Amino acid sequence: MWAIWRIPTQEPNRRGIVGENAKSLWEETVAICRHIDMAIGFALSILTAALLGRASLLVYELDALDQQLIDELVEAA
């Protein structure tokens, strides 16, 4: 019945009674972890968008180089 990340309550334990301060601290810790999780997700989405944008730019540049090569081959023929 005892989970590792059990939410503190007013139940007695080995160190005495876990009070409202500990419960509030736990809730604040959980809120901070959620904010960190959202910030990491946001940073990863920005990084992914940047990488996809760069890949798109590279595809465009390769397409332009292919077209230039085709034009040079047509002129040479």
C-alpha positions as CSV (number, residue, x, y, z in Angstrom):
1,M,0.0,0.0,0.0
2,W,2.9,2.4,0.5
3,A,4.1,3.8,-2.8
4,I,7.5,5.4,-3.2
5,W,6.0,8.8,-4.2
6,R,3.1,8.7,-1.8
7,I,1.5,12.1,-1.2
8,P,2.2,13.2,2.4
9,T,-0.8,13.4,4.6
10,Q,-1.6,13.9,8.3
11,E,-0.9,10.2,9.0
12,P,1.7,9.3,11.6
13,N,5.0,7.8,10.4
14,R,8.4,7.0,11.9
15,R,9.4,10.6,12.3
16,G,6.0,11.7,13.7
17,I,3.2,13.4,11.9
18,V,3.6,14.8,8.4
19,G,2.0,18.2,8.5
20,E,0.5,20.6,6.0
21,N,3.9,22.2,5.4
22,A,5.3,18.9,4.1
23,K,2.2,18.4,2.0
24,S,2.5,21.9,0.6
25,L,6.2,21.4,-0.1
26,W,5.3,18.2,-2.0
27,E,2.7,20.0,-4.1
28,E,5.1,22.7,-4.9
29,T,7.8,20.1,-5.9
30,V,5.3,18.4,-8.2
31,A,4.3,21.8,-9.7
32,I,8.0,22.6,-10.3
33,C,8.6,19.2,-11.9
34,R,5.6,19.8,-14.2
35,H,6.9,23.2,-15.2
36,I,10.4,21.7,-15.9
37,D,8.7,18.9,-17.9
38,M,6.8,21.5,-20.0
39,A,9.9,23.6,-20.5
40,I,11.9,20.6,-21.7
41,G,9.0,19.7,-24.1
42,F,8.9,23.2,-25.4
43,A,12.6,23.3,-26.0
44,L,12.5,19.9,-27.8
45,S,9.7,21.2,-30.0
46,I,11.7,24.3,-30.9
47,L,14.8,22.1,-31.6
48,T,12.7,19.8,-33.8
49,A,11.2,22.7,-35.7
50,A,14.7,24.1,-36.3
51,L,16.0,20.8,-37.5
52,L,13.1,20.3,-39.8
53,G,13.5,23.8,-41.1
54,R,17.2,23.2,-41.7
55,A,16.4,19.9,-43.5
56,S,13.8,21.7,-45.6
57,L,16.4,24.3,-46.6
58,L,18.9,21.6,-47.5
59,V,16.4,19.9,-49.7
60,Y,15.7,23.2,-51.4
61,E,19.4,23.8,-51.9
62,L,19.9,20.3,-53.3
63,D,17.0,20.8,-55.6
64,A,18.6,24.0,-56.9
65,L,21.9,22.3,-57.4
66,D,20.2,19.4,-59.3
67,Q,18.5,21.9,-61.5
68,Q,21.8,23.7,-62.1
69,L,23.5,20.4,-63.0
70,I,20.6,19.5,-65.4
71,D,21.0,23.0,-67.0
72,E,24.7,22.5,-67.4
73,L,24.3,19.0,-68.9
74,V,21.7,20.4,-71.4
75,E,24.1,23.2,-72.4
76,A,26.9,20.7,-72.8
77,A,24.9,18.4,-75.0
